[in-house]
């Protein structure tokens, strides 16, 4: 399995994890062991902010995220069509933009969960290191802006609620 395939697999597994799928089911779906899924959870700081044990409605939280995603994509497609572009390549770039949007949100969640600096332990040694998600977040944002620039589109305006969620 190549590095790109492995990355896509754990990202897909994360999507299943946050909606409440069990380790055993995720492992069988992606043909990996349960311990691999547990390692991904620990390594990438996966958390379920909304679980039945915490008495919250996970479908409501997930549907809110999905609606925002759909609204952003719809706004970009609307801008795209208003400029009379009819290229499948450009529509594919909008899909790429949305994939970056998903990754960006996971990076933000990781930074909120683990912080900007992470403690590390190696036997008797320990210390702090920079959370790699902070640098990756900047790179992802730059890629998103390049895609918008290439498409000659503007970032969808943020609502007041979105501004409260920013870092």
N, C-alpha and C positions, 0 to 999 in steps of 0.2 A: 504494500500500500504506500503510495507516494505521500510526500508531505502535504501537498494540496488536498489529496483525498482525505487524509487523516484530519486536517483542519476542517474540512467541510463536514465530516462525520461528527466531530464533537460539537460543532455549532448546531447541526441538526438535532443531535441528541439533547443539547441544552434547551432547544425549543420544546421538545417533548417533556423534559424534566420540569420546566417552569409551569407547565399546565397540569402537572401532577402524576405523570406516568411513573410507574414503579421501576426500580433499578433492573429487575429481572426482565421486564417487558422492553425496556430500552436496549438492554444487552442483546436480547434475541432479535430485535428489529435491525440492529446495526452489526450483528454477527461479531460481537465482542463479549468479553467476560463481564460479569457483574462488578468485579474488582476494577476493571478498566473504567467503567462508568463512575464508580466511586472515586477513582483517582482523578478523573476529569473534574468531578464536582469540587474536590479539594484544590486541585492545581489551578483551576480557572475561577474559583470563588463563587460557584453557583449557589444561589440562594432562592428559596421559594418564599417570596414576600407574602404570599397568600395561599394558605393551605386550609383544608377543612378543620384541622386541629386548632388553628388560630381563629376559627369562626369568621371567615370572610368569604365572600363570593368570588372565587377565582375567575369564573367566566365573565363577571362584570368588569374586573380589572383588565383581563385579557381583551375583552371586546372594546374597551376604551382605547387601548393601545392600537388595536387593529383598525378602529375607526379613524384615529389620528393618522395612521399610516395610509389608509385609503384616501383620506382627505388631501394629504400632501401629494400623493401620486395623481389624484384627479386634478389638482391645481396645476401641476407640472404639465400634464397632458393637455389641459385646457390652454395654457400658455403656448404650448407647442403647436396645437392646431390653429390657434389664433394667428400664428405667423405663417400659416399655409405650408408647413413642412409635412411631407408625406413619406418619409424614409423610415423603413423598418430598422435601420441601423440606429437612427436617433431614438426611436422608441425603445430599443434595446438598452441604450444609454440611460434612459429613465429607469428601466428595471435595475441597472447597475447602481444608479443613485440610491434606489430604495434598499438594495442589499447593503450598501454602505451605511444607510440610515439605521438599519437593524444592528449592524456591527457597532456603530457609534453608541447606540443606546445600551448595548451590553458593556461597552467599555466604561460608560458613565456609571452604570450600576456597579461595576467592579471597583471603580474609584470610590464610590460612596460606601461600599461594603468594606473594602480593605484599606482604604486611605491612599494618600499620595506616596507614603513610605510604608514598606512592609518589613516586619521583623523576620529575620532568617536565623536558623540554628543549624550548626554543622558540628555535631559532637560537642566539644567544650566551647566552641566559638559561637558568638552570636553578634548580631548587629542589625542595622537598618539598611535597606536598599530601596532604590526608586521603584515604584510600581510601573512596570512596563506599559501599562494601559494608558498612562498619562502621555507618553510620547506617541503611542499608537493613535490616540485620540486626535492629536494635532495632525498626524499624517492622513487619517481618514477624513477629517474636516477639509484639509487641503484638496484631497481627491474629489470630494463632493463639490467643492467650489469650482474645480477645473471642469468637471462634467457640466455644471450649470453654465459656465462660461462658454464651453464648446457648443452647447445647445442654444446659447444666447437667451437663456432664461434667467429668472430671478428666483431667489429663495422664497418659499412661501412665507408670508408674514406670520410672526408668532403671536399667539393669543396671550393674554395676561397670564393664563394658567400655565402655558409653556414656559414663560419667563421665570416663573417661580421654581421650575424644575431644573433650571440651568445650574451649573457648578459655580 
